[in-house]
Amino acid sequence: MATLRHRSSLVPLAWLYAALIVYASLYPFTGWRDPGLSPWAFVSEPWPRWWTHFDLVSNLLGYLPLGALACGALLRAGRAPLLAVALALLGGALVSGAMELLQNYLPARVPSNVDWGLNVAGTLAGALLAALMATLGWAGRWQNLRDRWFVPQSAGGLALLVSWPMALLFPAPVPLGVGHVGERLKEAMRQALAGTPWDGWIGPPDPVIAPPLPPGIELVAISLGLLAPCLLADAISPRSWRRLVLVAGAALLGFGATTLSAALSFGPQHALAWVTLATPLGWAVGIAAALLLAALPARAAAAVGLVVLTAMMALVNEAPADPYFASSLQGWEQGRFIRFHGIAQWVGWLWPYAALAYLLGRVVARGERP
């Protein structure tokens, strides 16, 4: 019987990171205009008069993961180290150059040859780091570790698990409650239907502040929010004691990412401002349920995960904006984290939907372990 070939999780992660770079570089995507100058004029400009060390470091480090992920994916695909570094460098240079060119047409952005050079240098540094790790045999060790902990064809699931903590960094109305897009979709539909025969089909936002979720419902939402990534991990891992370790890791990562989000919004002294009365018990129930369901076959775990994600999103999108959520959301959306805001926001919105699609694929896939 032919063995299933691993797909590298570096491939979806590289594409995801490239998409996030595009978003961060062009946000807020408004005010496009023709500056009346050559789009290549920035290439020959002198060193900028105003600059900060933070700008230099952020432009250098911002592209380092892209170079590492792209080079690592190429190495896993069988490319020679030198060719992998060259292709990753070319890709990073093209992405950065395209972003600088497009920034000519955005009034809130200023193209810079310094930024382009630092982005290219960051890509090269990341690619060389990935090549060095492969030369030292670290890639082989990771493959052996992955073979023990996860099933073949689990690249998409691993990418989702890695991105889950980032999804939690954007403020949520309920702890661990990602996918809160209901009101935004309604507002987008109101604007799209304005001036059409269907104008008014979606009523205006309710001016009355809705009461908070009852503690019992909030507890369930928190439990489901923790259970979802655990079932995703079960869907791509064989039944063994390692699943229990993955449950513990999800609980710790969820706590750490949510605490970091509060610290970014209110300062380190208020890092636990997100903890409500229902949070400790909700966390305990989620962990207990995850431990009990760890014995499920992979396909059954994927099926249960579909139900859990659907229920969690239904509860989250019914949750009103409590004072913590409203205050932290205002701080993020008014530009306090102008670039990071967009990345975390989209990951937080789209993560559960991407997980739904992936788990559905695991349920209907043929030739996989039940």
Order of alpha helices (4+ residues) and beta strands (2+ residues): alpha-alpha-alpha-alpha-alpha-alpha-alpha-alpha-alpha-alpha-alpha-alpha-alpha-alpha
